[in-house]
Amino acid sequence: MPSPLKIAVLGMAHDHLWGNLDDLIKNKNAELVAGADPHANLLQKFREQTGCERLYEGYDALLDEVKPDAVFCFCANAHHVDLVEMCAARGIHIMVEKPMAAALEQADRMLAASRRAGICLMVNWPMAWSRPLRTALRLVREGQIGDLWQITWRGGHAGPDDIGCSDEFCEFLFDKDLNGGGAFADYSGYGACLCLMFMNGSPVSVMGMAGRLVKKHLLVDDNGILLLRYPEAICRLEMTWTEAVSHVPPHDPVLYGKDGIIIAGSEVMLHTREDKTGTSIPLDALPAGQANATDHFVTCIRDGIAPQGQTCPELSRNAQEIMEAGLRSVTTGMEVQLPVEDHLFR
């Protein structure tokens, strides 16, 4: 039996790290070997949660001394590109937490570095492990509701500072350069990935609107809306950090087809012309090697396969392009055509 993959953690500011660490510790095909972060309190939390004693303040020192097979990256979005290039230069596989980057130019650099080095680059979107969304995608691809003409999606909550996110997490979420924006950058990527998958590709144009509507103490947007125009469909994405009560009403994605509607909440409801009241569809099981981010990352490295679904770096890069086009629309008030290519010539 092959030895477990040696996995290290670079960056701990993103609060999604801690749940993923639990999955990593439980995975028999992986071994947590070290962690690095400039914040002493995060290193202490890491030690307490994992029992791992090999800790570093600097990323280079960890990579050069520990020489892991792969790393988890949970730092600020804008720093993903530096760590991917750092790992690529050493032939080390890397998984970054969503979104892929803080800007499209960074996402392109990440793709180029990983391709040159031949390493696995995976982007972890938590909704990649959603059984309702997997089930809904199968139903759409089977033609159960006909051609899609609209997707509506809403993401967000009362705000990072209201729901108890760590100081380190809030520090970069509330910085437009480190995060890529505010609520718009935090959540639009989820919806963009959803549209890319269900609509089988990128829109022809997008139009965005965002602002600081409630949280006047922030220097970034707290709400946004993004419209995606396809040749025969228009999708609407909503992003928020200001719900008085998080997730009320529920943020159930709705898929509108010519012959029916799918509501993909905690259960999947299929409504058709023949079944207007709707039927609850049993949820599909997650495929082997896709139980969670750790399971899929390890499987991709072991089997030499590309990350699937939302975790595919090319799809995540295209989501980044939609996000960037949306932010340009926000600042100009104009519809922005895709592809966005001017960053190639700056």
Secondary structure, 3 states (H helix, E strand, C coil): CCCCEEEEEECCCCCCHHHHHHHHHHCCCEEEEEEECCCHHHHHHHHHHHCCCCEECCHHHHHHHHCCCEEEECCCHHHHHHHHHHHHCCCCEEEEECCCCCCHHHHHHHHHHHHHHCCCEEEECHHHHCHHHHHHHHHHHCCCCCCEEEEEEEEECCCCCCCCCCHHHHHHHCCHHHHCCCHHHHHHHHHHHHHHHHCCCCCCEEEEEEECCCCCCCCCCCEEEEEEEECCEEEEEEEECCCCCCCCCCCCCEEEECCEEEEECCCEEEEECCCCCCEEECCCCCCCCCCCHHHHHHHHHHHCCCCCHHHCHHHHHHHHHHHHHHHHHHHHCCCEECCCCHHHHC
